[in-house]
Amino acid sequence: MTQSQPGPGRAWTVGALALILTVLTVAGVAGSSRFSGPVLFAFGESTHGVHRDDLLVLAIYLSGLSLCWTLRR
């Protein structure tokens, strides 16, 4: 049996999901919160840097992108 290729509508949908996921990730990492946790990697002498919750956001982002990759196939 041959496997049919997904149509262009599916590719656009998965692309839109990946874009939305990327925008939400940037908003989650760039935003500040009192729940951010300690700074793990500082960018200068201020509170700018990679916080503990940024790693969680990155893990969720990579999981979401892997699901988009799976859906694309």
C-alpha positions as CSV (number, residue, x, y, z in Angstrom):
1,M,0.0,0.0,0.0
2,T,1.3,3.5,-0.8
3,Q,1.0,6.3,1.7
4,S,-0.6,9.4,0.3
5,Q,1.1,12.8,0.8
6,P,-0.6,15.4,2.9
7,G,-2.3,18.2,1.0
8,P,-1.1,21.9,1.0
9,G,-3.9,22.8,3.5
10,R,-2.3,20.5,6.1
11,A,1.1,22.0,5.5
12,W,-0.3,25.5,6.0
13,T,-2.0,24.5,9.2
14,V,1.1,22.9,10.6
15,G,3.1,26.0,9.6
16,A,0.6,28.3,11.3
17,L,0.7,26.2,14.5
18,A,4.6,26.3,14.5
19,L,4.4,30.1,14.0
20,I,1.9,30.6,16.8
21,L,4.0,28.3,19.0
22,T,7.1,30.4,18.2
23,V,5.4,33.7,19.0
24,L,4.0,32.4,22.3
25,T,7.5,31.1,23.2
26,V,9.1,34.4,22.5
27,A,6.5,36.2,24.6
28,G,7.0,33.7,27.4
29,V,10.8,34.1,27.5
30,A,10.8,37.8,26.9
31,G,8.2,38.6,29.6
32,S,9.0,39.1,33.2
33,S,7.3,37.6,36.1
34,R,7.8,37.2,39.8
35,F,7.6,33.5,39.3
36,S,10.5,33.4,36.9
37,G,12.9,32.0,39.4
38,P,16.6,32.7,39.8
39,V,18.8,33.8,36.9
40,L,20.8,30.8,35.7
41,F,22.8,32.7,33.0
42,A,23.1,36.4,33.4
43,F,23.5,38.9,30.5
44,G,25.4,41.7,32.3
45,E,24.9,42.9,35.9
46,S,21.2,43.3,35.8
47,T,18.4,40.7,36.1
48,H,18.5,40.0,32.3
49,G,19.4,36.5,31.5
50,V,18.0,33.0,31.3
51,H,15.7,32.2,34.2
52,R,14.7,28.8,35.5
53,D,11.2,29.0,33.9
54,D,12.8,29.8,30.5
55,L,14.1,26.3,30.4
56,L,10.6,25.0,30.9
57,V,9.3,27.2,28.1
58,L,12.1,26.0,25.9
59,A,11.3,22.3,26.7
60,I,7.6,22.9,25.8
61,Y,8.6,24.7,22.6
62,L,10.8,21.9,21.5
63,S,8.1,19.3,22.3
64,G,5.6,21.3,20.3
65,L,7.9,21.7,17.3
66,S,8.5,17.9,17.3
67,L,4.8,17.3,17.3
68,C,4.5,19.8,14.4
69,W,7.2,17.9,12.6
70,T,5.3,14.6,13.1
71,L,2.0,16.2,11.9
72,R,3.8,17.5,8.8
73,R,4.7,14.0,7.6
